[in-house]
Amino acid sequence: MNRLSKEKLNQLIMVIAGTVLALLLIYFGLIRPQDKSLFKLAVTKRNADMQLRQIKDTIKQSEDSTTELADASYSLLHAEDDVASGDVYAWTYDTIRRFKQQYKVDMPSIGQPIMSDVDILPSFPYKQLRLSVSGTAYYHDFGKFIADFENTFPHIRVVNLVLDPSSDSERLNFRMDIVALVKSNP
């Protein structure tokens, strides 16, 4: 640089300064705004991808929910198979009569069924049928009868069970209420 004249050196400095200034103008005027725009587009794309993934997950969950709803509806339909419907009085007597044949339980007294609203849960879509039953049985036979009865009919329960000794020393007298759900709209 020592060989260059002062005029040429000033021109070289001006050319370098002009080039640097032109590069700065190009960077700040063109490149930087484009870079910001690309960054905003990348963020927008990432958000859109996340939304698309959420929508796909929701669609998949809705298909799963539809399948679960169909399964639950099918299960409910078959769960209601043993719920009283139609002529509930005949259904009650017939159900108890057929079930007790397998057990050594005597039930000479089956009371009149009383229909009412379900008293355990408010606004329950079923009605409730309550009847009193009394009879005699051996302790183990009666226990097996009650266990099998409640396991066979999940919509029927035994309440207010009273056991008393019988005149026959090995038998028990029993009184109980049977509560059964009834389809209100069969």
Phi and psi in degrees as a GROMACS rama.xvg file:
@    title "Ramachandran Plot"
@    xaxis  label "Phi"
@    yaxis  label "Psi"
@TYPE xy
-67.1892  -24.008  ASN-2
-78.2502  -17.6738  ARG-3
-80.9142  146.408  LEU-4
-75.0596  165.862  SER-5
-64.1658  -37.5981  LYS-6
-66.5205  -44.452  GLU-7
-66.5407  -37.6312  LYS-8
-63.7448  -42.3242  LEU-9
-64.123  -39.6358  ASN-10
-65.3265  -41.3833  GLN-11
-63.5515  -42.743  LEU-12
-64.4207  -39.9241  ILE-13
-65.742  -39.2183  MET-14
-66.3972  -43.2423  VAL-15
-64.2214  -46.1538  ILE-16
-62.0135  -41.9828  ALA-17
-65.0669  -39.6493  GLY-18
-66.0104  -44.9204  THR-19
-61.7322  -44.0016  VAL-20
-63.5263  -42.6394  LEU-21
-64.1455  -41.3324  ALA-22
-63.7926  -41.5581  LEU-23
-63.5591  -42.7589  LEU-24
-63.1698  -42.4339  LEU-25
-63.4859  -43.3095  ILE-26
-64.2925  -54.1635  TYR-27
-75.6147  -25.3924  PHE-28
-89.3047  -32.7641  GLY-29
-118.391  -51.3159  LEU-30
-71.81  -47.5147  ILE-31
-63.0318  -46.3574  ARG-32
-60.5409  -37.4488  PRO-33
-65.9468  -38.5725  GLN-34
-63.7781  -43.7911  ASP-35
-62.4639  -42.4679  LYS-36
-62.2987  -42.6486  SER-37
-63.9205  -39.26  LEU-38
-63.9777  -43.9922  PHE-39
-62.7989  -39.853  LYS-40
-64.5464  -38.7206  LEU-41
-64.5519  -41.7862  ALA-42
-64.5073  -44.0661  VAL-43
-61.5844  -42.4621  THR-44
-63.5001  -42.9828  LYS-45
-62.5609  -43.1427  ARG-46
-64.8611  -40.7749  ASN-47
-65.1074  -39.2052  ALA-48
-63.1633  -40.3352  ASP-49
-65.0027  -42.009  MET-50
-64.3122  -40.8057  GLN-51
-62.3229  -41.5509  LEU-52
-63.6268  -42.0638  ARG-53
-64.1329  -39.8673  GLN-54
-65.2653  -42.8775  ILE-55
-63.0595  -40.9096  LYS-56
-63.5816  -40.8539  ASP-57
-64.4673  -41.0126  THR-58
-63.4014  -42.5755  ILE-59
-64.1805  -42.349  LYS-60
-65.5599  -35.5059  GLN-61
-67.1254  -36.4552  SER-62
-66.2253  -41.9249  GLU-63
-63.3732  -41.3212  ASP-64
-64.6678  -38.1727  SER-65
-63.2531  -41.7515  THR-66
-65.5165  -43.3864  THR-67
-63.4064  -39.796  GLU-68
-63.8577  -42.69  LEU-69
-63.2094  -42.286  ALA-70
-63.5559  -42.7147  ASP-71
-65.8258  -40.1213  ALA-72
-63.827  -41.5814  SER-73
-63.8136  -43.88  TYR-74
-63.2547  -41.5975  SER-75
-65.0915  -40.7809  LEU-76
-60.1037  -42.1054  LEU-77
-80.8535  -24.1052  HIS-78
-70.318  -27.4069  ALA-79
-82.1019  1.82933  GLU-80
-59.8911  -34.1089  ASP-81
-100.224  11.4123  ASP-82
-82.4057  138.64  VAL-83
-62.1033  138.953  ALA-84
-154.584  168.214  SER-85
70.297  -131.201  GLY-86
-80.2789  95.1253  ASP-87
-67.2848  -28.5173  VAL-88
-68.4574  -45.9002  TYR-89
-66.2833  -40.2723  ALA-90
-60.0507  -42.9646  TRP-91
-63.247  -52.6202  THR-92
-62.2205  -42.7793  TYR-93
-65.1704  -42.8418  ASP-94
-63.5769  -47.4685  THR-95
-66.1363  -43.1712  ILE-96
-61.0969  -47.3951  ARG-97
-66.6469  -37.6953  ARG-98
-71.7811  -39.6386  PHE-99
-74.9316  -11.0589  LYS-100
-61.1162  -29.4485  GLN-101
-81.7428  -6.5543  GLN-102
-123.302  157.072  TYR-103
-91.2334  65.4626  LYS-104
-126.614  125.72  VAL-105
-97.9751  124.995  ASP-106
-127.042  77.9237  MET-107
-73.7316  -19.752  PRO-108
-121.269  109.2  SER-109
-117.912  117.123  ILE-110
-72.655  173.927  GLY-111
-73.9989  126.755  GLN-112
-67.0264  142.061  PRO-113
-118.178  123.27  ILE-114
-92.2794  135.87  MET-115
-156.163  176.811  SER-116
-73.6893  155.769  ASP-117
-66.6556  128.72  VAL-118
-96.2367  -0.0540344  ASP-119
-92.8806  -44.4562  ILE-120
-118.347  131.778  LEU-121
-75.6321  150.745  PRO-122
54.9896  39.7164  SER-123
-84.4341  138.405  PHE-124
-76.8247  6.87944  PRO-125
-118.233  163.965  TYR-126
-99.5472  172.65  LYS-127
-126.096  138.956  GLN-128
-116.914  125.701  LEU-129
-123.364  131.987  ARG-130
-142.298  151.382  LEU-131
-99.3275  139.058  SER-132
-131.934  140.773  VAL-133
-140  157.804  SER-134
175.166  -164.028  GLY-135
-134.327  153.158  THR-136
-168.659  162.228  ALA-137
-75.1288  152.206  TYR-138
-54.1078  -52.8535  TYR-139
-68.2705  -38.4161  HIS-140
-63.7705  -42.064  ASP-141
-66.9243  -40.8341  PHE-142
-61.5387  -43.8048  GLY-143
-65.0322  -40.4462  LYS-144
-59.7227  -49.3844  PHE-145
-62.3737  -46.7671  ILE-146
-60.9976  -47.9444  ALA-147
-67.1591  -36.02  ASP-148
-63.3926  -48.891  PHE-149
-70.7771  -29.2226  GLU-150
-76.4404  -32.899  ASN-151
-73.9802  -37.993  THR-152
-117.278  88.8474  PHE-153
-67.7583  -12.7243  PRO-154
-99.3994  11.0506  HIS-155
-125.023  138.974  ILE-156
-135.252  153.963  ARG-157
-100.196  129.259  VAL-158
-131.754  163.077  VAL-159
52.9447  48.6469  ASN-160
-79.3609  127.672  LEU-161
-125.95  125.616  VAL-162
-113.841  132.444  LEU-163
-131.953  150.933  ASP-164
-69.21  147.894  PRO-165
-96.5616  171.32  SER-166
-66.662  -30.7282  SER-167
-79.4919  121.666  ASP-168
-62.6287  -21.053  SER-169
-97.8707  -9.93025  GLU-170
-103.223  161.444  ARG-171
-119.924  144.378  LEU-172
-92.1554  139.486  ASN-173
-133.496  150.438  PHE-174
-135.155  135.994  ARG-175
-154.035  158.192  MET-176
-105.82  139.162  ASP-177
-112.116  127.22  ILE-178
-114.757  126.439  VAL-179
-128.271  145.556  ALA-180
-79.4032  146.97  LEU-181
-128.603  132.059  VAL-182
-67.3765  122.198  LYS-183
-78.0553  -28.6245  SER-184
-127.625  83.5191  ASN-185
